[in-house]
Amino acid sequence: MPLYVESKSEVVGALYRAMTDPRTMRDVWERLDPAERAMVEALTDASDAALAPTVDDMAARLEVAATEAREAALRLYRAGILFREGDDEPLPIGAMPRLLLPRELALQVRRIQDEMAAGNLAQSPLRVLLELLDDAELEAAAKTWGLRTVPGVARRRDLAARLLRMINDPSRVERVVRGRGRDAVAVWKIVSAAREPVALADVAAGAGLDGSDTVAIARLRAALAELEGALLVWHAYRSDGTRWLFVPVEIRSPGEGQASVLPDLVTIELEPDLSPPWRHPDAVAWDLLTLLRIVSNPQTPVWEAAETPPRWLQRAAAPRLWFGGKDGTPAGYLELLQALALAEGILAIGRRRRLGSGLARDATQIADGTGRPGDGSDPATMGDVGESGVASCRTLSETARTVVHRGNGAPGRRGGRGRRRRRGPRRGAQRRDRTRA
């Protein structure tokens, strides 16, 4: 690792950043011999509550001679991986020094062990790969893709869902790739051009970063850090311990995911005492249109497509839905309406943070039963797919259209037909008529 610093504190800071970087730890792990790896793994697996082992204890645990264990410990100590008690304060006379492995290095070693145990992850979906990241890495990736998050506040599940929707946009993937450095782009071109994982050594040679000097190694690590931090390229181990790079399918071919298929409804029979109250035969369709009217209002907050319904939406929808009331909507009912609307094409993922005025007007007309998609708005904005995940009106399904055209208006919460208020002439027109008279 090249050092471009002068003071001791700056050297310590640079070393700490390098030693806590997964790419640096992978390179260091590759250079360790079997005896050193075994000692590091033993210290990593040791319980935090247990007493730190001595050299003799470690030799007995690894079933090797004490001199061999001491030599391995000395090499790890010189490399800055292993520490011992007594560096800051002298030990009592006759006390044996105990070996210590810093917590930060232990976390990196556990991560390498998990990657080796997982094996080739090239065929795993991106949703599974995101679970391998910690919260800090996931938040950093969200920032790279343009998501504004408050660290420690955004829920991990919601953040992953929003990331997956943004990655599904081919134009945004290209934009993120263009924002990488020259070395990172060179590595990306090699890995993305291959349909199968590519060996790390071949990628380094193709990008001209296969040198053994510290500058070439640092450039390769920086390029991998850029790509892995942006979720573009992922690292994996084969069964023989070789290192490979691959691009997830969702990144390689964004927007080609299969639409989710709703399972068939299953009829269940309830006991007479547990029978639910009477509902309108088209109650679900009316609730769907009511929900569409609520979310189409430009003044309402944003409702993410895969997010748990916010409280404002639950409060606004509960008294207006057939399947609602004072106690609120049934658990999962709003999610069901959203999934049904997305599957039928009534709702789509909008590109903008808020519904536009024309789009909101169309959605309100559909909910009222007085209009159809495309009236009074720009057709180019209908059905956009983008980053915000705002539910927006797209087309009206056959089921909802049948319900809308059954009457002049939507039935109220308690039944009956809605009535339209007849509008009289405008005040200006009345004043002109009086003037003419």
C-alpha positions in Angstrom: 0.0 0.0 0.0 1.6 3.3 -1.1 1.7 6.0 1.6 1.4 9.6 0.5 1.3 11.0 4.1 4.0 12.4 6.4 2.8 12.4 10.0 2.4 9.4 12.2 -1.2 10.0 12.7 -1.9 10.1 9.0 0.0 6.9 8.5 -2.1 5.2 11.2 -5.3 6.5 9.6 -4.3 5.2 6.2 -3.3 1.8 7.6 -6.6 1.5 9.5 -8.6 2.3 6.4 -6.7 -0.3 4.4 -6.9 -3.0 7.0 -10.6 -2.6 7.4 -11.2 -2.7 3.6 -12.5 -6.1 2.4 -10.4 -6.0 -0.8 -7.2 -5.5 1.2 -8.0 -8.3 3.6 -8.7 -10.6 0.7 -5.2 -9.9 -0.7 -3.6 -10.4 2.7 -5.4 -13.6 3.2 -4.2 -14.9 -0.1 -0.6 -14.3 1.0 -0.9 -16.1 4.3 0.5 -19.6 4.6 -1.7 -22.5 6.0 -0.2 -22.2 9.5 -0.9 -18.5 9.7 -4.5 -18.9 8.3 -5.2 -21.6 10.9 -4.0 -19.4 13.7 -6.1 -16.4 12.5 -9.2 -18.6 12.1 -8.7 -20.0 15.6 -8.6 -16.6 17.1 -11.5 -15.4 15.0 -13.7 -18.3 16.2 -12.8 -17.9 19.8 -15.5 -16.5 22.1 -15.2 -12.9 23.3 -15.9 -14.0 26.8 -13.1 -16.5 26.8 -9.6 -15.7 28.0 -7.1 -14.8 25.2 -4.9 -17.8 24.5 -1.1 -17.9 24.9 1.3 -19.3 22.4 1.3 -22.7 24.1 -2.5 -22.7 24.2 -2.5 -22.0 20.5 0.0 -24.7 19.8 -2.1 -27.2 21.7 -5.3 -26.1 19.9 -3.7 -26.3 16.4 -1.8 -29.6 17.4 1.6 -28.2 16.3 4.9 -27.7 18.1 5.3 -24.6 20.3 8.2 -23.3 18.2 6.1 -23.5 15.0 3.2 -21.7 16.6 5.6 -19.0 17.9 7.1 -18.5 14.5 3.6 -18.1 12.9 2.6 -15.7 15.6 5.7 -13.6 15.1 5.0 -13.3 11.4 1.5 -12.3 12.0 2.7 -9.8 14.6 5.1 -8.2 12.2 2.3 -7.9 9.6 0.1 -6.0 12.0 -2.5 -8.7 12.2 -1.8 -10.2 15.6 -1.2 -8.3 18.8 -0.2 -9.4 22.3 -0.7 -8.2 25.9 2.1 -6.3 27.4 2.7 -3.8 24.6 1.4 -0.8 26.6 2.1 -2.0 30.1 4.7 -4.6 31.3 3.4 -8.0 32.3 3.9 -9.4 35.8 7.0 -11.6 36.2 6.4 -15.1 35.0 3.2 -14.2 33.1 2.9 -15.4 29.5 1.8 -12.9 26.9 -1.6 -13.6 25.4 -2.4 -13.3 21.7 -5.1 -10.8 20.5 -6.8 -10.3 17.2 -8.5 -6.9 16.7 -12.2 -7.0 16.3 -12.1 -5.1 13.0 -9.8 -7.8 11.5 -11.9 -10.6 13.0 -15.0 -9.2 11.2 -13.1 -9.1 7.9 -11.9 -12.7 8.4 -15.5 -13.9 9.1 -16.6 -12.2 5.9 -14.0 -14.0 3.9 -15.1 -17.3 5.5 -18.7 -16.6 4.6 -17.7 -15.8 1.0 -15.8 -19.1 0.8 -18.6 -21.0 2.3 -21.1 -19.4 -0.2 -19.0 -20.4 -3.2 -20.1 -19.3 -6.7 -22.9 -16.7 -6.3 -23.1 -15.7 -9.9 -26.6 -17.2 -10.4 -28.0 -15.7 -7.2 -30.5 -12.9 -7.5 -29.5 -9.4 -6.5 -32.0 -9.5 -3.7 -30.0 -12.3 -2.1 -26.7 -10.7 -2.7 -27.8 -7.5 -0.9 -28.3 -9.5 2.3 -24.6 -10.1 2.3 -23.9 -6.4 2.9 -23.9 -4.7 6.2 -26.1 -1.6 6.9 -23.3 0.9 6.2 -22.4 -0.7 2.8 -26.1 -0.8 1.8 -26.6 2.9 2.7 -23.4 3.8 0.8 -24.7 2.0 -2.3 -28.0 3.7 -2.0 -26.2 7.1 -2.0 -24.3 6.1 -5.1 -27.5 5.3 -6.9 -29.1 8.6 -5.9 -31.2 7.6 -2.9 -31.3 10.1 -0.1 -31.3 8.2 3.2 -30.8 9.2 6.8 -28.2 6.8 8.3 -29.7 4.5 10.9 -33.3 5.6 10.2 -34.2 4.0 6.9 -35.3 0.3 7.3 -33.1 -2.2 5.6 -35.9 -3.9 3.8 -37.3 -0.7 2.4 -33.9 0.5 1.3 -33.2 -2.8 -0.5 -36.6 -2.6 -2.3 -36.0 0.9 -3.5 -32.5 0.0 -4.7 -33.8 -2.9 -6.7 -36.4 -0.7 -8.4 -33.7 1.9 -9.4 -31.4 -0.8 -10.7 -34.2 -2.0 -12.9 -33.8 1.2 -15.0 -31.2 0.7 -17.8 -30.6 4.5 -18.1 -29.7 4.7 -14.4 -27.3 1.8 -14.7 -25.5 3.5 -17.5 -25.3 6.7 -15.5 -23.8 5.0 -12.5 -21.2 3.2 -14.8 -20.3 6.5 -16.4 -19.6 8.0 -12.9 -16.9 5.4 -12.2 -13.1 6.1 -12.6 -11.0 5.1 -15.6 -9.6 1.9 -14.0 -13.1 0.9 -12.7 -14.6 1.3 -16.2 -11.8 -0.8 -17.7 -12.6 -3.6 -15.2 -16.3 -3.2 -15.8 -15.9 -3.6 -19.5 -14.0 -6.9 -19.1 -16.4 -8.4 -16.5 -19.6 -7.3 -18.1 -18.6 -8.6 -21.5 -18.3 -12.1 -20.2 -21.5 -14.1 -19.5 -19.8 -16.2 -16.9 -17.6 -15.2 -13.9 -14.1 -14.0 -14.8 -10.9 -14.8 -12.8 -9.6 -11.8 -10.9 -6.1 -12.4 -12.3 -7.4 -12.3 -15.9 -9.4 -9.1 -15.2 -6.3 -7.5 -13.7 -4.2 -8.5 -16.7 -6.8 -7.2 -19.2 -7.1 -3.9 -17.4 -3.3 -3.5 -17.1 -3.4 -3.7 -13.3 -1.6 -7.0 -12.8 1.7 -5.4 -11.6 3.3 -6.5 -8.3 4.2 -2.9 -7.3 2.2 -1.1 -4.7 0.8 1.4 -7.1 -0.8 -1.2 -9.4 -2.2 -3.1 -6.4 -3.7 0.0 -5.0 -5.2 1.0 -8.3 -6.9 -2.4 -8.6 -8.2 -2.3 -5.1 -9.6 1.2 -5.7 -11.3 0.1 -9.0 -12.9 -2.9 -7.2 -14.0 -0.7 -4.3 -15.8 1.6 -6.8 -17.5 -1.2 -8.6 -18.4 -3.3 -5.5 -19.6 -0.2 -3.7 -21.9 0.6 -6.6 -23.2 -3.0 -6.7 -22.0 -3.4 -10.3 -19.4 -6.1 -9.8 -19.3 -8.8 -7.1 -16.5 -10.9 -5.7 -16.8 -14.7 -5.2 -14.6 -17.6 -4.3 -14.5 -21.0 -6.1 -14.1 -24.3 -4.3 -10.4 -24.3 -5.1 -9.9 -20.9 -3.4 -9.5 -18.9 -6.6 -11.1 -15.4 -6.8 -13.6 -14.5 -9.4 -15.7 -11.5 -10.4 -19.2 -11.4 -11.9 -22.0 -9.0 -12.7 -25.5 -9.9 -11.4 -28.2 -10.6 -13.9 -30.3 -7.6 -12.8 -27.3 -5.3 -13.5 -26.4 -7.0 -16.8 -29.9 -7.0 -18.2 -32.0 -4.4 -16.3 -35.7 -4.2 -16.9 -36.0 -7.8 -18.2 -37.3 -9.3 -15.0 -40.5 -11.4 -15.2 -43.7 -9.9 -13.9 -44.9 -11.4 -10.6 -47.8 -13.8 -11.0 -50.5 -13.6 -8.4 -51.5 -17.0 -6.9 -55.0 -18.3 -7.5 -57.6 -17.5 -4.9 -58.7 -20.4 -2.8 -62.3 -20.5 -1.4 -62.6 -21.2 2.3 -65.7 -22.0 4.3 -66.3 -20.3 7.6 -68.6 -21.4 10.4 -71.9 -19.5 10.6 -70.9 -17.7 13.7 -67.7 -16.5 12.0 -69.3 -15.3 8.8 -68.1 -11.8 7.8 -70.7 -9.0 7.4 -72.3 -8.4 4.0 -70.2 -6.6 1.5 -71.0 -5.2 -1.9 -70.1 -7.8 -4.6 -67.7 -5.3 -6.2 -66.3 -4.0 -2.9 -62.7 -4.8 -3.7 -63.0 -3.0 -7.1 -64.5 0.0 -5.4 -61.8 0.0 -2.7 -59.2 -0.2 -5.5 -60.7 2.9 -7.2 -60.9 4.7 -3.8 -57.3 4.0 -3.2 -56.4 5.3 -6.6 -58.3 8.5 -5.9 -56.3 9.0 -2.7 -52.8 8.4 -4.1 -53.5 10.5 -7.2 -53.9 13.7 -5.2 -50.7 15.8 -5.8 -50.8 17.0 -2.2 -50.4 13.6 -0.7 -47.0 12.3 0.4 -45.1 9.7 -1.6 -46.1 6.1 -1.2 -43.3 3.7 -2.2 -44.6 0.7 -4.2 -42.9 -2.0 -2.1 -43.1 -0.1 1.2 -45.5 -0.8 4.1 -48.5 1.5 3.8 -47.7 4.7 5.8 -49.9 5.8 8.6 -51.3 8.8 6.7 -52.6 6.4 4.0 -54.1 4.0 6.5 -55.9 6.9 8.3 -57.2 8.3 5.0 -58.3 5.0 3.5 -59.8 3.2 6.5 -63.1 5.1 6.8 -63.6 5.2 3.1 -63.1 1.6 2.1 -65.7 -1.2 2.2 -63.2 -3.4 4.0 -62.3 -0.7 6.6 -63.8 1.0 9.5 -62.8 2.5 12.9 -60.4 -0.4 13.6 -58.6 0.2 10.3 -58.1 -2.0 7.3 -57.3 -5.7 7.7 -53.7 -6.6 7.8 -52.2 -6.7 4.3 -55.3 -5.3 2.6 -53.7 -2.2 1.2 -50.7 -4.2 0.1 -53.2 -6.6 -1.7 -54.9 -3.7 -3.5 -51.5 -2.3 -4.5 -50.3 -5.7 -5.9 -53.7 -6.2 -7.7 -53.5 -2.8 -9.2 -49.9 -3.3 -10.4 -50.8 -6.7 -11.8 -53.9 -5.4 -13.7 -52.1 -2.3 -15.0 -54.2 0.2 -13.0 -51.1 1.5 -11.2 -47.5 1.7 -12.4 -44.2 2.9 -11.0 -43.9 6.6 -11.7 -40.6 8.4 -12.6 -41.4 11.6 -10.7 -41.5 12.2 -7.0 -45.1 13.5 -7.3 -47.9 12.8 -9.7 -48.2 15.5 -12.3 -51.3 17.7 -12.6 -52.5 16.0 -15.8 -51.7 12.5 -14.4 -53.5 13.3 -11.1 -56.5 14.6 -13.1 -56.7 11.4 -15.1 -56.4 9.3 -12.0 -59.2 11.2 -10.3 -61.4 10.8 -13.4 -60.9 7.1 -13.4 -61.7 6.9 -9.7 -64.9 8.9 -10.3 -65.9 6.8 -13.2 -65.9 9.9 -15.5 -62.8 9.5 -17.5 -60.2 7.1 -19.0 -56.4 7.0 -19.1 -55.0 9.5 -21.5 -57.6 12.2 -21.3 -56.1 15.6 -20.4 -52.5 14.4 -19.8 -49.4 13.7 -21.8 -49.4 10.1 -23.0 -45.6 10.0 -22.8 -45.8 10.3 -19.0 -48.1 7.3 -18.5 -46.5 4.2 -17.3 -43.0 5.5 -16.8 -40.7 3.3 -14.7 -38.2 5.1 -12.5 -36.6 5.6 -9.2 -39.3 7.0 -6.9 -41.7 4.1 -6.8 -44.7 6.4 -6.7 -47.9 4.6 -7.6 -49.3 6.4 -10.7 -52.3 5.7 -12.9 -51.6 3.8 -16.2 -54.6 1.9 -17.6 -57.9 0.7 -16.4 -58.4 -3.1 -16.1 -61.5 -4.8 -17.6 -62.8 -5.6 -14.1 -62.6 -2.1 -12.8 -64.0 -0.7 -16.1 -67.1 -3.0 -15.7 -67.7 -1.8 -12.2 -67.3 1.9 -13.2 -69.8 1.7 -16.1 -72.5 0.0 -14.1 -73.8 3.4 -12.9 -73.4 7.1 -13.1 -71.2 7.2 -10.0 -69.5 5.2 -7.4 -71.5 3.8 -4.5 -70.9 5.4 -1.1 -69.4 3.6 1.9 -72.9 2.6 3.0 -74.3 1.8 -0.4 -76.4 3.7 -2.9 -75.3 5.8 -5.9 -73.3 8.9 -5.8 -74.9 12.1 -7.2 -73.2 14.9 -9.2 -73.8 18.4 -8.3 -75.0 20.4 -11.2 -72.9 23.4 -11.9 -74.5 26.7 -12.8 -73.1 29.4 -15.0 -70.1 31.2 -13.9 -70.3 34.6 -12.2 -68.7 36.3 -15.1 -71.2 34.9 -17.5 -74.1 36.0 -15.3 -72.6 39.5 -15.1 -72.3 39.8 -18.9 -75.9 38.6 -19.4 -77.1 41.3 -17.0 -75.1 43.9 -18.8 -76.5 42.9 -22.2 -80.0 43.0 -20.8 
